[in-house]
Amino acid sequence: MIMPVLLFIILICVLWACLFLQSARFGAPPRGDALRRIQQSPNYRNGRFQNLSPTPALTEGAGFFSILKKFYFDKHDRRAPASALPSVKTNLQNLESSKNILVWFGHSSYFMQIDRKTILVDPVFSGNASPLRFTTRSFPGTDVYDVDELPFIDYLFLTHDHWDHLDYKTIIGLKKKVNRVITGLGVAAHLQRWGYDMSNIKEMDWNTQLELDSGFSVNSISARHFSGRGLKRNRTIWSSFILKSPGKKIFIGGDSGYDRHFAKAGQLFGPFDLVILENGQYNESWKYIHMFPEEAVQAALDLGAAKLMPVHWAKFTLSLHSWDEPILRIKEEAMKKNINLLHPRIGEPVDLDAPSVFDSWWEGIL
């Protein structure tokens, strides 16, 4: 009697998992003309996008189950802050239009007003970064904005389709607020399933350029990472973007391990007024797909950065380090290398044309 009951339970679990993976939040794979365009990309081989350098997901000798054990069972009291993080609430709909402003929302989400255009990158306002709502919750104090508080967005940049960068609930809420979406090959299939007008989405392969408006253009370049929202990886591309406006040149970095592509971008497009790079969720066991803080500083030097803004930290626990370790390490390295580091509080407006002074707001938070 036990075996039939056990088999029935297993069958129910399998059916639930299959139905769950088909739910709208997972998006959709590229099909038809979109898939044929992908298959013509020089970066797509053997049914998937490829990094320019050999890039295993895990470092040689690292084991998936040992990492899983450390993540869920090893005690580490400081992977998340013990109290709410401090933040600033800025009225984004009432900014002085002539100013060039950056406002960080935590992790890799941020808003920019550049030469009177509004720009939003990888927004995640739902409170978590996972298909399961009760997992990968955002830190207390970091969810101080929602979609309704955003102004109309001229350009929405989506660097890749991971859950901590492409948030279903947020993207659904933004539909009526976005003029144009700029993303990598394959990502539009998700947005199409979520009701976006495909004519408003511009998909880019690496090493391509798109003219946006008078004086505005964007180049898509390689990153060293991977993609995927479900069981299959690398059916969509992961990218960094170079935004040129009449008065600024900005490097919008997606997730990336350190590699020679930063120096190449610096040679071709640098120097940059502002470089925005990931700084967090790193580990020696996956060192090829996420930079360490010291590598992020080196990448900024490679790019010729006048200012460096570190992101991908202070909102979610996606690694094994202390929540504040990324900013402590990158600040120390930036001081050694004489890099102008921006480290505002979440929601604090940064005037990109003026000297900035920031406090060490993370100090004293356990």
N, C-alpha and C positions, 0 to 999 in steps of 0.2 A: 504493500500500500504506500510506503514511503517514496519509492521510486517514481510512480506516476505523479504524485503530488509535486515532487522535486522537479520533474520534467515540465510539468505545467507552469510552475513558478518561473523556470528558466525561459520557457516560451513566451510568457507574458513580459518578462524583462526585455527579451530580444525585440519583441513587437513594439514595446514602448520606446526603446532606443531608436528603432528604425523610424518611427513616427516623429520622435523628437528631432532627429537629424534632418527631417524634411520640413521642419517648421520655418516660418519666414525669417526668423532672426539669423539663420545660417546663410541667407542670401541664395545665390544660384550660380552654377558654373557657366562659363562662357559657352555659347552655342552658335551655330550658323555662321554668319559672316564675321561675327566677333571672334569665333574660334579660328576661322580660316586666317584672319589677320594675325592672330597670335602665332599660328603655325608658320607664318612667313617671317617671324622675327628671328634675327641672328642670335638672340639670347634664349631661344626656345629649342630644346633638343630632347629627344627621347620622351616626349609627352609632358615636359615640364620646363619651367624657366630654370636657368643655371646661373650661378655666380661666376664672376670672371676668374676668381681663384678657387682652387679646391676648398670647400667649406663644409666639413662635417658638422652636423647639428651638435654633437658632443665631442669634446676633446678626446684624443686617443687615451684609452684606459679608463675613461669615465663610464659608469654604468647607470642605466636609466633607473633601475629599482633602488640602487643605493642613494641616488639623488632624491627620488621620491620619498624614501625613508627620512632623509635629512629634512626635507621640506615640511613634512607633515608630523613627524614624531620627535625630532630633536628639539629640545627646548632652546629657545632664543628669544628672550623677553623684549628685545629692542628692534625686532624686525618691523614693528609698527609702533608709532608713538603712543605713550600712555595717556596723553591728553589731547584735546583738540588743537590743531595747528592754527596759528594766528593768520588772519586774512584781512583784506581791504575790499570794501564794496565800492566799485567805480560805476558811475552811470555811463554805460557804453553808448547810449543813444544821444548823449549830450556832450560829446567830446568836441573840443575846438577843432574845426575841420582843417585848419591849416597846419596842425601839429602832426608829427610822425610819432605814433604811440604804439607800445607793445603792452599787452596785459596777459599774464600767464594764469592759466586755470589749474595748474598742477599737472604732473606727469607730462605728456607730450601735447597737451591742448593749449592753444594760445590764440589770441586775437591781435591783429595789427591794423593800424590805420596808416597807410603809406601814400603820400602824395594824393590825398583825398580819396583813395580807394580803401574799402574795408576787406580784410582778409582773415579767414579763419582756417586753422590747421588742426586736423585730427581731433575734433571735439568729442569729449566723453562726459556727458552730464547725467548719466543714468544712475550713478552711485555704485556701479560695479563694472568689472572688465572680464566677464565670463558669460557663457550661455546659461549658466545656472545662477539665478538672481541672488542666492544666499552665499555665493562664493566670490572670492576676490573683491571684497567690499572696499570702497574708498575710505581713507582715513577720516576720522572725525574732524570737522572744520574745513574740509577741502571742497565740499559741494555748496558753494555760495552763489553760484550762478545757474540759471536755466535758460533754455532756448528763448523764452519770451522776453528776456532782458537783452538779447542781442539786437543790434541794428540790422538793417538789410545788408547782406553779404555779397560783395562783388565777386570774390573768388574764394571758393572753398577748396583747399588742398587736402587730399587724402593720400598719405604716403604708402600705405599698404593695408591689407584687410584683416589684420589681427584684431582681436576683441578690444584691446586697450588702445586702439587707434581708429577703428571703424565701429561705432556704437549704433546699433539698430534703433534704439529708442530716440537717441539724439538726432540721427539722420532723418528719421521719419518726421520729427518735429520741425526740422529745418526746411522742409520741402518748399514752403511758400516764401522763404526768406533768402533763397540763394539764387543768384543770377547765373553763375557758371561754376561747374565742378571740374577740377583738374586732378587727374589721378593716373595710375599706371594701367597698362594693358590688362584687361580681364575684370577689373574692379567694377566697371559699369554694369556688369550682369547682376551684381548684388543690388545696385541702385535701381535698375530697371524693375526688378521684382518688387522693390519697395515703392514703386509708383513714380519714379523720377522720369522726366522727359529726356529721352536720350539725346535730343538736339542740344541740350544744355550741358552735356558731359563731354569733356575732351580727354580721351585716353592717350597716354604717351608711352612710347618705348624709350629705352635709354638712348642717349645721344641724339635726341630730337629737339627741335625748337618750335615754339608756338607763339605767334603774335596775338596779344590779348586786346589791348586798346592802344590808343596813341601814346607812345612812350613806354608802354608796358609789354614785356615779353617774358617767357619762361622757357628754361632749358631743363630737360629731365636727364639725370645722370644716374649711374649705377650706385647701388649700396651693396653691402655684404651681409645678407640676411636670408629670410625665407618668408613664405606666406601660407595662408590657409585658415579657414574657419571651421572645417570639419575634419574628416579622416584623411583627406587627400591634400598633400602639400604642393605648393609651387605651381598652381594653375593660373595664378595672377602674379604680376610682377611687383617688386618692392623697389622704391625709388627715393632719391633725393631730388630737390628742385632748386633751381637758381632763378630767383625773381629779380628782374631788372625793371625799375621804374624810372621816371625822369630824373630823380635825384638820389636813388638808392640802389645798391646791389646787395641782395640778401640770400644767404645759403640756408635753405629750409631742409635740414637733415632729417631723414627718416632713420629708423633703427639700422645700425650697421656695426659690424666688427671693423677694426682698424685694418686698412690695406692701402695699397698704392693709389687707389682712385681719388683720395683726398689731395695728394700732391698733384695729380694730373689735373684735377678740377681747378686747383690754385694756379697752375701754369696757364690753363686755357681761359679761365674766367676771372681770376682774382686780380687784385685784392678785393675783399668784401667789407662793406660797412658793418655788417652784422652776420655772424655765423651762429646758427642754432643747432646744437648737437646733443645727442642722447648722452646721459650720464647717470646710469643707474640700472639695476636689474642684471648686473654683470656677475660672472663667476668663472673661476678657472676651468670648471667643467664644460662651459659653453663659450669659451673665450673667442671663438671665431665669429660669433654672430652678435656680440655686444661688446662695446669698448669699455675698458677700465678708465677711470677718471684721468689718469696720466696720459692715456692714449687720446682722449678727447682734446686735451690741451695740445698735444702734438698735431692732431688733425687740424685744429684751429690755426696753428703756425703754418702747416702745409697750405692752408687755404688763404693765408694772408689776412687774417681777421683783425679788424679794428676793435671789435667787441665780440665777446663770446657769451652766449646765453645757454646754460646747461638745462636740459629738460629730461623727461623720462624718470623722474624721481618725485618723492613727497606726495604720493597719492595712493599707490597700490603696493602690496607686497608680492613681488614676482621673482624674488631671489632670496638668498640666505644672509645677505649683509644687513647691518643695522640700517634703519630708515634714513639716518642722517649721514651715514658714511660717505655717500657720493659727494655731497657738498663739502664736507670737511677735506676730503682728498683733493677735489678739483680746485678748491680755493687755495690750498697750500701749493699745489703745482703751478697754478696760474700766477701766484706771487713770485715763484722762482723764475718763471719764464716771462715775466712782465706782460702778461695778458690782461686786458681790461675785462673783468668778469662781471656780468650782470647777475645778481641773485635777489630779485625782488620777492616780496611776499606774494602769495596767491592773491590775484585781484588788484595788485598795486600797479598803477600806471607808470610806465617808464617812457620818458621823453627821449627819443633816440637821437635828438639833435643837441642835447644838453649834457653836461657832465652829470653823472649819477653817483649818489652816495647811498649805500645800503647798509642796514644794520644786520648783525648776525642773528636773525630772528629765531633760528632753530636752537640757539643756546638755552640751556635750562629745561628743555623739553626732554623727558626721559623716554 
